[in-house]
Amino acid sequence: MATKAGWAPRHEAIRRRRQRMLFTIGLFVLAMLTLGRAHWVTQLDKSLLSRAEHRIHSVGARVRARPSSTTLKAAPVDGLPAGMVLGYFYDPGNAGNAASMLNHYLPVLSGIIPFWYTIQANGSISGQTNPAVLRLAQKHNLWTFALVENMAGQSVFGPLLNNSVARSRAIDNMLTLVEDNGYDGINLDWEGIAATERNAFTQFVAQLSTTFHRHGYYVTLSVPAETANQPGNSWTGAYNYSRLAKSADLLMIMAYDQHWAGGSPGPIASPTWVQSVLKYTLSVVPPSKVVLGIPGYGYDWGGSGTTALSYGQAKTLANQYGKSTGSNHFEYVQNGQVHSVWFENTTSFLSKIKLVSGYELRGIALWRLGIEDPKIWNFLQ
């Protein structure tokens, strides 16, 4: 799969233009002074993630100076390679082995989407950057998109989207986050927005994209999967695919949780359902702007509730009860309770990869690195 390395000349040219522009601006400012004028994918999985409320730390590497606000650039989507392989990256508590984990994926990844930051209703952002991970990613020319999320849904996004001060603060904070840490852009994973905020969210993304494109950065969105346009749907109604795609550079379609933790057992993302998602998506969004989100997790329905599982946990459970992992489904009985386990393995993964190649999408994004069947990477070398 393509990596960022092949696009280095273009980015170097952009940097040189920025440097020349900043030099010119610097001379102008100096002259004036002389004159005295002076950012539920799987709701259950994410609920297990600790939310660091520490101050955001800067990496210091690849800091990009802001160009003049009057220097408009075209949306930078054309600078992205085809066949991207992206991974959502999460390291609980900024664990010391996080960089080592990323190192394992370097031969196959095009980029990472670090799950580190949370936005509040007033537009402020909390979180903790792992500098070692970003330095490693940037050293190997991986694309990096800072994921900004909040799983509180409507209680956060209603006030945020309907307050001009909060919106402006959010955009400025996300731009600072990207600039200070050398990211290529932002990723909004804003889930649970009320359907009534459909227009407000669309307008916010347009405003965000205008600002980010002016400074040469990308705007990407992680959006829930749809099989039809349903403006009144309580979970997906806020996401107007066609209008969002006019502003944002990439739509990462979270084609998972077909059967979710709070519902009945079933496939996490069956090929038939994913194909329906893609059929609708591509009827309103250019394929060059579509990244297919692919799951690496599973669920165990039964007993007193539902448990999210990594592939490794599902395999251990299957071995414990003498079940096969050749299929991505098995059942077992524990304390008189029937459990139904569905998970993602190499076979189910490949069924979705075939869809990507058939539709010529921009690429794929795995939720999330470290929980998948490791054999899938044999097919992405």
TORFITI-845390 format. One record per residue (C-alpha): residue number from 1; residue in one letter; z, y, x. Coordinates in Angstrom, 1 decimal. Layout:
PT; pos; code; zz; yy; xx
PT; NUM; A; Z; Y; X
...
// end
This chain:
PT; pos; code; zz; yy; xx
PT; 1; M; 0.0; 0.0; 0.0
PT; 2; A; -0.6; 3.6; 1.1
PT; 3; T; 2.0; 5.5; 3.0
PT; 4; K; 2.5; 9.2; 3.7
PT; 5; A; 1.3; 8.9; 7.2
PT; 6; G; -2.4; 9.2; 6.2
PT; 7; W; -1.7; 12.6; 4.6
PT; 8; A; 0.1; 14.1; 7.6
PT; 9; P; -2.9; 16.3; 8.6
PT; 10; R; -2.9; 18.0; 5.2
PT; 11; H; 0.8; 18.6; 5.3
PT; 12; E; 0.6; 20.0; 8.8
PT; 13; A; -2.1; 22.4; 7.7
PT; 14; I; 0.1; 23.6; 4.9
PT; 15; R; 3.0; 24.1; 7.3
PT; 16; R; 0.7; 26.1; 9.6
PT; 17; R; -0.4; 28.3; 6.7
PT; 18; R; 3.2; 28.9; 5.7
PT; 19; Q; 4.1; 29.8; 9.3
PT; 20; R; 1.3; 32.3; 9.5
PT; 21; M; 2.2; 33.8; 6.2
PT; 22; L; 5.9; 34.0; 7.1
PT; 23; F; 5.0; 35.6; 10.4
PT; 24; T; 2.9; 38.3; 8.6
PT; 25; I; 5.7; 38.9; 6.1
PT; 26; G; 8.2; 39.1; 9.0
PT; 27; L; 6.1; 41.8; 10.7
PT; 28; F; 5.9; 43.7; 7.5
PT; 29; V; 9.7; 43.5; 6.8
PT; 30; L; 10.3; 44.6; 10.4
PT; 31; A; 8.1; 47.6; 10.0
PT; 32; M; 9.8; 48.5; 6.8
PT; 33; L; 13.2; 48.2; 8.3
PT; 34; T; 12.1; 50.4; 11.2
PT; 35; L; 11.1; 53.0; 8.7
PT; 36; G; 14.5; 52.7; 7.0
PT; 37; R; 13.2; 50.9; 3.8
PT; 38; A; 14.4; 47.9; 3.5
PT; 39; H; 17.0; 18.4; -9.7
PT; 40; W; 19.4; 4.4; -20.7
PT; 41; V; 16.9; 3.7; -17.5
PT; 42; T; 19.1; 0.8; -17.8
PT; 43; Q; 22.0; 2.5; -19.4
PT; 44; L; 24.5; -0.3; -18.6
PT; 45; D; 23.4; -0.5; -15.0
PT; 46; K; 23.7; 3.2; -14.6
PT; 47; S; 27.1; 3.3; -16.2
PT; 48; L; 28.3; 1.3; -13.2
PT; 49; L; 27.2; 4.0; -10.8
PT; 50; S; 30.0; 6.2; -9.4
PT; 51; R; 29.4; 9.9; -9.9
PT; 52; A; 30.2; 11.7; -6.7
PT; 53; E; 31.4; 15.3; -7.5
PT; 54; H; 31.4; 16.4; -3.9
PT; 55; R; 29.5; 19.4; -2.6
PT; 56; I; 25.9; 18.7; -1.7
PT; 57; H; 25.4; 18.3; 2.0
PT; 58; S; 22.3; 19.5; 3.7
PT; 59; V; 20.3; 17.4; 6.1
PT; 60; G; 19.0; 20.2; 8.2
PT; 61; A; 15.7; 18.4; 9.1
PT; 62; R; 12.4; 19.5; 7.7
PT; 63; V; 13.8; 22.6; 6.1
PT; 64; R; 10.9; 24.5; 4.6
PT; 65; A; 11.0; 28.3; 4.3
PT; 66; R; 10.0; 29.7; 0.9
PT; 67; P; 6.6; 31.2; 0.7
PT; 68; S; 6.2; 34.6; -1.0
PT; 69; S; 6.7; 34.2; -4.7
PT; 70; T; 3.3; 35.9; -5.3
PT; 71; T; 1.5; 33.2; -3.3
PT; 72; L; 0.4; 30.7; -6.0
PT; 73; K; -0.8; 27.3; -5.1
PT; 74; A; -2.6; 24.7; -7.1
PT; 75; A; -0.6; 21.8; -8.4
PT; 76; P; -0.2; 19.5; -5.3
PT; 77; V; -0.8; 16.2; -7.0
PT; 78; D; -4.1; 15.7; -5.1
PT; 79; G; -2.1; 15.3; -1.9
PT; 80; L; -0.5; 12.1; -3.1
PT; 81; P; -2.1; 8.8; -2.0
PT; 82; A; -3.3; 6.1; -4.3
PT; 83; G; -1.4; 2.8; -4.6
PT; 84; M; 2.1; 4.3; -4.1
PT; 85; V; 5.0; 1.9; -3.9
PT; 86; L; 8.2; 3.9; -4.7
PT; 87; G; 11.7; 2.7; -4.9
PT; 88; Y; 14.7; 4.2; -6.7
PT; 89; F; 17.4; 4.3; -4.1
PT; 90; Y; 21.1; 4.1; -4.8
PT; 91; D; 23.9; 3.6; -2.3
PT; 92; P; 27.3; 3.5; -4.0
PT; 93; G; 29.7; 5.9; -2.3
PT; 94; N; 27.2; 6.7; 0.5
PT; 95; A; 27.9; 3.3; 2.0
PT; 96; G; 27.6; 3.1; 5.8
PT; 97; N; 24.9; 0.4; 5.6
PT; 98; A; 22.6; 2.4; 3.3
PT; 99; A; 20.1; 3.3; 6.1
PT; 100; S; 20.0; -0.3; 7.2
PT; 101; M; 19.1; -1.3; 3.7
PT; 102; L; 16.3; 1.2; 3.6
PT; 103; N; 15.1; 0.0; 7.0
PT; 104; H; 14.5; -3.4; 5.4
PT; 105; Y; 11.9; -1.9; 3.0
PT; 106; L; 10.0; 0.4; 5.4
PT; 107; P; 7.0; -1.9; 5.9
PT; 108; V; 6.1; -1.8; 2.2
PT; 109; L; 7.4; 1.5; 0.7
PT; 110; S; 5.4; 4.7; 0.2
PT; 111; G; 8.5; 6.7; -0.8
PT; 112; I; 12.0; 6.7; -2.2
PT; 113; I; 13.7; 8.4; -5.1
PT; 114; P; 17.4; 8.8; -4.2
PT; 115; F; 19.8; 8.6; -7.2
PT; 116; W; 22.4; 11.0; -5.8
PT; 117; Y; 22.5; 14.2; -8.0
PT; 118; T; 23.9; 15.1; -11.4
PT; 119; I; 23.0; 18.3; -13.4
PT; 120; Q; 25.5; 20.0; -15.7
PT; 121; A; 25.0; 21.9; -18.9
PT; 122; N; 25.3; 25.3; -17.0
PT; 123; G; 22.5; 24.3; -14.5
PT; 124; S; 24.8; 23.5; -11.6
PT; 125; I; 24.2; 20.4; -9.6
PT; 126; S; 26.8; 18.0; -8.0
PT; 127; G; 26.2; 15.1; -5.8
PT; 128; Q; 26.3; 13.9; -2.2
PT; 129; T; 23.3; 13.6; 0.1
PT; 130; N; 23.1; 10.8; 2.6
PT; 131; P; 21.5; 12.5; 5.7
PT; 132; A; 21.0; 9.2; 7.6
PT; 133; V; 18.8; 7.8; 4.7
PT; 134; L; 16.7; 10.9; 4.5
PT; 135; R; 16.2; 11.2; 8.2
PT; 136; L; 15.0; 7.6; 8.3
PT; 137; A; 12.7; 8.1; 5.4
PT; 138; Q; 11.2; 11.3; 6.9
PT; 139; K; 10.9; 9.7; 10.3
PT; 140; H; 8.7; 7.0; 8.8
PT; 141; N; 6.7; 9.5; 6.7
PT; 142; L; 8.0; 8.3; 3.3
PT; 143; W; 7.6; 10.5; 0.3
PT; 144; T; 11.0; 11.6; -1.0
PT; 145; F; 11.8; 12.9; -4.5
PT; 146; A; 15.4; 14.0; -5.3
PT; 147; L; 16.5; 12.4; -8.6
PT; 148; V; 18.6; 14.7; -10.8
PT; 149; E; 20.2; 13.0; -13.8
PT; 150; N; 22.9; 13.1; -16.4
PT; 151; M; 23.6; 10.2; -18.7
PT; 152; A; 25.6; 12.3; -21.2
PT; 153; G; 22.4; 13.1; -23.0
PT; 154; Q; 22.3; 15.6; -25.8
PT; 155; S; 25.7; 17.1; -25.1
PT; 156; V; 24.4; 18.3; -21.7
PT; 157; F; 20.7; 18.9; -22.3
PT; 158; G; 21.0; 20.7; -25.7
PT; 159; P; 23.1; 23.6; -24.1
PT; 160; L; 21.0; 23.5; -20.9
PT; 161; L; 17.6; 23.7; -22.5
PT; 162; N; 18.6; 26.4; -25.0
PT; 163; N; 20.2; 28.8; -22.5
PT; 164; S; 17.8; 31.0; -20.4
PT; 165; V; 20.5; 31.6; -17.8
PT; 166; A; 21.3; 27.9; -17.4
PT; 167; R; 17.6; 27.0; -17.2
PT; 168; S; 16.9; 29.5; -14.5
PT; 169; R; 20.0; 28.4; -12.6
PT; 170; A; 19.0; 24.8; -12.9
PT; 171; I; 15.5; 25.5; -11.5
PT; 172; D; 16.8; 27.6; -8.6
PT; 173; N; 19.4; 25.0; -7.7
PT; 174; M; 16.8; 22.2; -7.7
PT; 175; L; 14.5; 24.2; -5.6
PT; 176; T; 17.3; 24.9; -3.1
PT; 177; L; 18.3; 21.2; -3.1
PT; 178; V; 14.7; 20.2; -2.3
PT; 179; E; 14.2; 22.9; 0.4
PT; 180; D; 17.5; 22.4; 2.1
PT; 181; N; 17.1; 18.6; 2.4
PT; 182; G; 13.4; 18.4; 3.2
PT; 183; Y; 12.4; 16.6; 0.0
PT; 184; D; 8.8; 16.6; -1.1
PT; 185; G; 9.8; 17.3; -4.7
PT; 186; I; 12.1; 16.6; -7.6
PT; 187; N; 12.5; 13.8; -10.1
PT; 188; L; 14.0; 14.5; -13.5
PT; 189; D; 15.7; 11.4; -15.0
PT; 190; W; 16.9; 13.2; -18.1
PT; 191; E; 17.6; 10.6; -20.8
PT; 192; G; 19.0; 10.9; -24.2
PT; 193; I; 17.6; 14.3; -25.0
PT; 194; A; 17.5; 14.9; -28.7
PT; 195; A; 14.1; 14.7; -30.4
PT; 196; T; 14.7; 18.2; -31.7
PT; 197; E; 14.6; 19.5; -28.1
PT; 198; R; 11.0; 18.2; -27.6
PT; 199; N; 9.4; 21.7; -27.3
PT; 200; A; 12.4; 23.1; -25.3
PT; 201; F; 12.1; 20.2; -22.7
PT; 202; T; 8.3; 20.6; -22.5
PT; 203; Q; 8.7; 24.3; -21.9
PT; 204; F; 11.4; 23.8; -19.3
PT; 205; V; 9.1; 21.3; -17.3
PT; 206; A; 6.3; 23.9; -17.4
PT; 207; Q; 8.6; 26.6; -16.0
PT; 208; L; 10.0; 24.2; -13.4
PT; 209; S; 6.5; 23.1; -12.4
PT; 210; T; 5.2; 26.6; -12.0
PT; 211; T; 8.1; 27.5; -9.7
PT; 212; F; 7.8; 24.3; -7.6
PT; 213; H; 4.1; 24.4; -7.3
PT; 214; R; 4.3; 28.0; -6.1
PT; 215; H; 6.4; 26.7; -3.2
PT; 216; G; 4.3; 23.6; -2.6
PT; 217; Y; 6.6; 21.0; -4.1
PT; 218; Y; 6.1; 18.2; -6.5
PT; 219; V; 7.6; 17.7; -10.0
PT; 220; T; 8.0; 14.1; -11.2
PT; 221; L; 9.5; 12.8; -14.4
PT; 222; S; 11.1; 9.5; -15.2
PT; 223; V; 10.5; 9.1; -18.9
PT; 224; P; 11.3; 6.3; -21.4
PT; 225; A; 8.5; 4.0; -22.4
PT; 226; E; 6.6; 4.5; -25.6
PT; 227; T; 3.9; 2.4; -27.4
PT; 228; A; 3.0; 5.3; -29.7
PT; 229; N; 3.6; 9.0; -30.2
PT; 230; Q; 6.9; 9.2; -32.1
PT; 231; P; 8.2; 12.8; -32.1
PT; 232; G; 11.1; 11.8; -34.5
PT; 233; N; 12.3; 8.8; -32.4
PT; 234; S; 15.9; 9.4; -31.4
PT; 235; W; 15.4; 7.9; -27.9
PT; 236; T; 11.8; 8.8; -27.0
PT; 237; G; 11.0; 11.7; -29.3
PT; 238; A; 11.8; 14.5; -26.8
PT; 239; Y; 9.1; 13.4; -24.4
PT; 240; N; 5.6; 14.7; -25.2
PT; 241; Y; 3.6; 12.7; -22.7
PT; 242; S; 0.4; 14.7; -23.0
PT; 243; R; 2.0; 18.1; -22.6
PT; 244; L; 4.4; 17.0; -19.9
PT; 245; A; 1.5; 15.6; -17.9
PT; 246; K; -0.3; 19.0; -18.0
PT; 247; S; 2.6; 20.5; -16.0
PT; 248; A; 4.2; 17.7; -14.0
PT; 249; D; 2.5; 15.9; -11.1
PT; 250; L; 3.7; 12.4; -12.0
PT; 251; L; 5.1; 10.6; -15.0
PT; 252; M; 7.1; 7.6; -14.0
PT; 253; I; 7.1; 5.5; -17.1
PT; 254; M; 10.3; 3.5; -17.3
PT; 255; A; 8.7; 0.3; -18.7
PT; 256; Y; 11.9; -1.6; -19.0
PT; 257; D; 14.8; -2.2; -21.4
PT; 258; Q; 12.4; -3.6; -24.0
PT; 259; H; 15.5; -5.6; -24.9
PT; 260; W; 18.5; -3.6; -23.9
PT; 261; A; 22.2; -4.2; -23.3
PT; 262; G; 23.2; -3.0; -26.8
PT; 263; G; 20.6; -5.0; -28.6
PT; 264; S; 19.5; -8.6; -29.1
PT; 265; P; 18.5; -10.9; -26.1
PT; 266; G; 14.9; -10.9; -24.9
PT; 267; P; 12.6; -10.0; -22.0
PT; 268; I; 13.5; -6.9; -20.0
PT; 269; A; 9.8; -6.0; -19.9
PT; 270; S; 7.3; -8.6; -21.2
PT; 271; P; 3.7; -8.3; -20.0
PT; 272; T; 2.5; -7.8; -23.6
PT; 273; W; 4.9; -5.0; -24.3
PT; 274; V; 4.2; -3.3; -20.9
PT; 275; Q; 0.5; -3.5; -21.7
PT; 276; S; 1.1; -1.8; -25.0
PT; 277; V; 3.1; 0.9; -23.2
PT; 278; L; 0.2; 1.5; -20.7
PT; 279; K; -2.4; 1.5; -23.4
PT; 280; Y; -0.7; 4.3; -25.2
PT; 281; T; 0.3; 6.2; -22.0
PT; 282; L; -3.3; 6.2; -20.7
PT; 283; S; -4.6; 7.4; -24.0
PT; 284; V; -2.8; 10.7; -23.4
PT; 285; V; -2.2; 10.9; -19.6
PT; 286; P; -4.7; 10.6; -16.7
PT; 287; P; -4.0; 7.4; -14.7
PT; 288; S; -3.8; 9.4; -11.5
PT; 289; K; -0.5; 10.9; -12.9
PT; 290; V; 1.0; 7.6; -14.0
PT; 291; V; 3.5; 5.5; -12.1
PT; 292; L; 4.6; 2.3; -13.7
PT; 293; G; 8.4; 1.8; -13.6
PT; 294; I; 9.2; -1.9; -12.9
PT; 295; P; 12.6; -3.5; -13.3
PT; 296; G; 14.3; -5.7; -10.8
PT; 297; Y; 17.4; -6.5; -12.9
PT; 298; G; 18.5; -8.7; -15.8
PT; 299; Y; 21.0; -9.0; -18.6
PT; 300; D; 23.5; -11.7; -19.6
PT; 301; W; 24.0; -11.5; -23.4
PT; 302; G; 27.0; -13.4; -24.8
PT; 303; G; 30.7; -13.7; -25.0
PT; 304; S; 32.4; -10.3; -25.5
PT; 305; G; 29.4; -8.2; -24.4
PT; 306; T; 26.4; -7.8; -22.2
PT; 307; T; 26.5; -7.7; -18.4
PT; 308; A; 23.8; -6.2; -16.1
PT; 309; L; 22.7; -8.6; -13.4
PT; 310; S; 20.8; -8.3; -10.1
PT; 311; Y; 18.3; -11.1; -9.4
PT; 312; G; 20.8; -12.6; -6.9
PT; 313; Q; 23.5; -12.7; -9.5
PT; 314; A; 21.2; -14.3; -12.1
PT; 315; K; 20.2; -16.9; -9.5
PT; 316; T; 23.9; -17.7; -8.7
PT; 317; L; 24.7; -18.0; -12.4
PT; 318; A; 21.7; -20.4; -12.9
PT; 319; N; 22.8; -22.5; -10.0
PT; 320; Q; 26.3; -22.6; -11.3
PT; 321; Y; 25.2; -24.0; -14.6
PT; 322; G; 22.4; -26.2; -13.3
PT; 323; K; 19.6; -24.0; -14.6
PT; 324; S; 16.2; -23.3; -13.1
PT; 325; T; 15.1; -19.8; -12.0
PT; 326; G; 11.4; -20.8; -12.2
PT; 327; S; 11.4; -19.1; -15.6
PT; 328; N; 13.0; -15.7; -16.1
PT; 329; H; 15.2; -17.0; -18.9
PT; 330; F; 17.9; -19.5; -19.3
PT; 331; E; 21.0; -20.2; -21.5
PT; 332; Y; 24.4; -21.6; -20.7
PT; 333; V; 27.7; -22.1; -22.5
PT; 334; Q; 31.0; -20.6; -21.3
PT; 335; N; 34.3; -20.9; -23.2
PT; 336; G; 32.4; -22.1; -26.2
PT; 337; Q; 30.1; -19.0; -26.2
PT; 338; V; 26.4; -19.3; -25.8
PT; 339; H; 25.0; -16.9; -23.2
PT; 340; S; 21.3; -15.8; -23.0
PT; 341; V; 20.1; -14.6; -19.6
PT; 342; W; 16.9; -12.7; -19.1
PT; 343; F; 16.0; -11.4; -15.7
PT; 344; E; 13.0; -10.3; -13.5
PT; 345; N; 11.6; -12.6; -10.8
PT; 346; T; 8.5; -12.7; -8.7
PT; 347; T; 6.4; -14.3; -11.5
PT; 348; S; 7.3; -11.6; -14.0
PT; 349; F; 6.8; -8.9; -11.3
PT; 350; L; 3.3; -10.1; -10.5
PT; 351; S; 2.3; -10.1; -14.2
PT; 352; K; 3.0; -6.4; -14.2
PT; 353; I; 1.3; -5.7; -10.8
PT; 354; K; -1.9; -7.1; -12.2
PT; 355; L; -1.7; -4.5; -14.9
PT; 356; V; -1.4; -1.7; -12.4
PT; 357; S; -4.4; -2.8; -10.4
PT; 358; G; -6.4; -3.2; -13.7
PT; 359; Y; -5.6; 0.4; -14.9
PT; 360; E; -5.9; 2.1; -11.4
PT; 361; L; -2.6; 3.9; -11.8
PT; 362; R; -1.1; 6.1; -9.1
PT; 363; G; 1.4; 3.3; -8.3
PT; 364; I; 4.7; 1.6; -9.1
PT; 365; A; 8.4; 2.5; -8.9
PT; 366; L; 11.0; -0.2; -8.8
PT; 367; W; 14.4; 0.2; -10.4
PT; 368; R; 16.1; -0.3; -8.1
PT; 369; L; 16.0; -1.2; -4.4
PT; 370; G; 18.5; -3.9; -3.5
PT; 371; I; 18.7; -5.8; -6.8
PT; 372; E; 15.2; -7.4; -7.0
PT; 373; D; 13.9; -10.8; -6.2
PT; 374; P; 13.2; -10.4; -2.5
PT; 375; K; 10.1; -12.5; -2.7
PT; 376; I; 8.2; -9.8; -4.5
PT; 377; W; 7.7; -8.0; -1.2
PT; 378; N; 5.6; -10.8; 0.1
PT; 379; F; 2.8; -9.6; -2.3
PT; 380; L; 3.0; -5.9; -1.3
PT; 381; Q; 2.6; -6.2; 2.4
// end
